[in-house]
Amino acid sequence: MATKEEVAELCAALEALHGDEFFRRIGETGAGVSAVMRYLYEAGGPVSAGEISRFLQVSTARVAVLLKKMESRELIDRVSDAHDARKSMIRLSDQGRALCTRMLGELSRRLSEVIDRVGRARIREFIAVGNEIRTAVQPPEWELPWRGPWPGGERDGGKNRKESEE
């Protein structure tokens, strides 16, 4: 059976290869709730909705929807800020912390099975190749000559299309 260190190494490597896909899938409510729970679990104490929004790179409105759903499931508690009683802070409830512990245990168990099934050498090779690809495929560094949606695209109804394109 894989050791805790090997599981942690694989988890960190998968996050590094493509963290957005691995941990920050916000499009689905369930995935968004999981991402917020992980952030709160790792924060270790109360945080603001704004901090969650910045970390997950989503709007505060999206975070508000997720927090409302989590509060209705009794996964979080809202507490007053120690320095500003008007400000609401969020932390995991006892029930939320217990769920996170179970989820992390299940993730660890599954990653351990992957290591045992695929083999440590092949996992290390996979991580090395993934890192090489990530390094080789850097996004281009240029600024687009306009702000907003793609000119002439469906999102903007063609409002940004230049006359020469018509």
ABEGO torsion letter per residue (X at the ends): XBBAAAAAAAAAAAAAABAAAAAABAABAAAAAAAAAAAAAAAGBBBBAAAAAAAAGBBAAAAAAAAAAAAAAGABBBBBBAABAABBBBBBBAAAAAAAAAAAAAAAAAAAAAAAAAEAAAAAAAAAAAAAAAAABBBBBBBBABBEBBBGBAAAGGAABBAAAX
